[in-house]
Amino acid sequence: MLREALPFGSTLGPLLLTRLRLGTLQDTPDADAGGLGAEPAVPEEVAEKAPSSQLRQLAHRHCGVSALRCVLSCMPQQMVVWDEAFFQGRKKEFTAECYDVRECGFQTVRSFKIESGAWAGFEHVGFQGQQFVLERGEYPRWEAWGGRHAYHVERMSSFRPIACANHRDSKMTVFEWENFLGRKGELSDDYPSLPAMGWGSSAVSSFRAHSGAWVCSQFPGYRGFQYILECDRHAGEYKHFREWGSHVQTSQVQSIRRIQQ
């Protein structure tokens, strides 16, 4: 949730503390059920995403929640791309970044399926131009990844995995001014509208991504240009909006959410 020293978001404090306590209890063995030797409960939605029943059993038996989440985060990231819309034409599978699709024999990429992990797609080669967050699912044509953006991009020319995406453990501090100055707020949740949550400015000029990966959008409702911020790039510190990407021309940010792994 969003917290700051000023009144903005102050009513959310009790709910945040409750969530933190619940998270602590989930990852801590129950003393009444056997103390330190008890097996911590693994949430069903986490366990079901494990790559195999054997890994699920091992994680349940020996390591509990933390290790099972580690297993999930270490799973190979995979996407399948096609050079025509609706999964037609030439096809290729990727498990690592692609600096330029032309080096792989493609002129462009017009549809793809994200099999695992989260990816960042880019309008131009070399990870330049407008950015797109690509989470698990199918993208048959450009509307699926860019329908709510500032202008449509019908092709993608480079892409890379977002290795640090962790929806359950994402924390970021936002600042109204550059160089981590001015009003600030702490985020650990999704915010479809910062103005509705009490952020009095249309701008967020600098960020500290402490954990996880985030996508910031120019307008409420996750509309407009997207800016991907990751804790393992720039050491998680983004002092100026020009560090968000080559297409950024303004510090206007009015919605922010965590990226799903």
Order of alpha helices (4+ residues) and beta strands (2+ residues): alpha-alpha-alpha-alpha-beta-beta-beta-beta-beta-beta-alpha-beta-beta-beta-beta-beta-beta-beta-beta
